[in-house]
Amino acid sequence: MSDERNNGLFGGNEPIDLGSDATFTDLPDFSSDDFDSIFGTAEKKDDAQTESAPVKSETPAPITTEKLEETQTNEETTTVSQSAADAKAEAAESDVASDKSEEQDPFEAALAQANQKQAEKDKSGLVLKLPIFSYANAKEEIIDTSKTFDELRNEKAEDFPELDDATAVSWKMTYGTITKTVSTPKKTTIASLKKQIEESKEFMDCLKKAKGEIECKVIPSVTAKKKGIVSSYKGVFDSVEDAAASGKAIGFVPSDDGKVYEVRANKIGVFISEAEKVSMMRKVRAGFIPALPKIPYSMLSEILSFFKEYVTDTGELEALAYIYWSFADSRYYVHVPKQQVSKASVDSSIPELDEDKFVLVMEIHSHNTMAARFSPTDDRDERATRLYTVVGRMDKVFPDITTRASVGGKYVEIEPETVFEGFDGTFPEAWKDAVDVRKPKFKEAGDL
């Protein structure tokens, strides 16, 4: 192997002498003493360390466990103290930065002020609004807010018998996003709780964030009870025998005649009478509760126009149409079947459609210029459980309409507005400026 080293570092091909004979110019001459004075020597350094270190002959004391724990505790305390000091310094810096941010953001300050003013304005309007009684789809403004919640319960128990038992009824007031329960309904007035909420900081915060209309609702809740039990001495039973053997002082038994009978048993015997009012039973009234949307007014208008086509100067005839609901596209369809008509009758047949796809909701027919009353013939034919409508006095601008529900052949007349949409026309708003609603000078007879 060659001893030559290429001068690759400097890009040359000439060998470089790395030996001690290399000559460097422009350096002063130093003696060994001079070098020792500047850099020192290993021997002198060791001597200095030896001279400066004191010689100790004692044996070092052993480190005990208590001493070690004390040392560690001191170190931890120092570390925790330092961390607390750092955290305090960071919090102070954050507060300063926050103060500077608030000082540097006048828009946010102005916006907050505007929100505060708007909240105060909204509050002044809400204070004047009446609270609303809300229960079982019934909503009504509470005119007399000086009533206690229990007084309101007594008033509404006539329409909602389940509110009759004060021990089973609890109350709450919801006002925007705030909900307050009423712990003392016999002492707390509706006005006082409403005012309490309105004067709270929580309510102002609610107004600043509120979207849409805010209502103050008074809502009762009825505690669920076990079936057939209202009190320890009353009950509902399947038969008179069960009621007499129950040991209850008062029993109620539904009968096959559609009535409820009161049963009281004692040592003399079993006494049975027709019950006048059974507060422990739910209030039920004959009627109809729609499960589908109302029939559009435009569809009713088309049917009426079709009926009027057969009321002329030369003849007055009846006509019939069926209204179906489609489950596939959730809409109504009108079907006019093949029919034979006369002055007092109409004969037709109902098509057999897939009941999973279409349901016959209503049969509607006309009585031309006669009264809109169901005839004995209608009573015999309209026994299926669906809706029926008869239209009469087709000679008038607006004919008469009567609607009823057949409950297995038992009829309950209902308001047409229950199933039909009302007028959907519009008129110029300026027309209302011409109407001056006057208050009566004297009270009505019913108000005396």
Secondary structure, DSSP 4 states (H G I P E B T S, - for coil): -------TTTT--S----STT----S-----HHHHHHHH--HHHHHHHHHHHSPP--SPPPP--HHHHHHHHHHHHHHHHHHHHHHHHHHHHHHHHHHHHHHHT-HHHHHHHHHHHHHHHHHHHHHHHSPPEEEETTEEEE-S-TTSBHHHHHHHHTTT-GGGS-GGGEEEEEEETTEEEE-S-TTT-BHHHHHHHHHTSHHHHHHHHH--S---EEEEEEEPP--TTBSSTTEEE-SSHHHHHHS--SEEEEE-TTS-EEEEEE-SS-EEEEE-S--TTSPP--S-----SPPBPHHHHHHHHHHHHTTB-SS-B---EEEEEEETTTTEEEEE---EEE-SS-EEE------TTTEEEEEEEEE-TTS-S---HHHHHH--SSSEEEEEE-TTSSS-EEEEEEEETTEEEEE-GGGTB--------GGGGGG--PPPPSS--GGG-
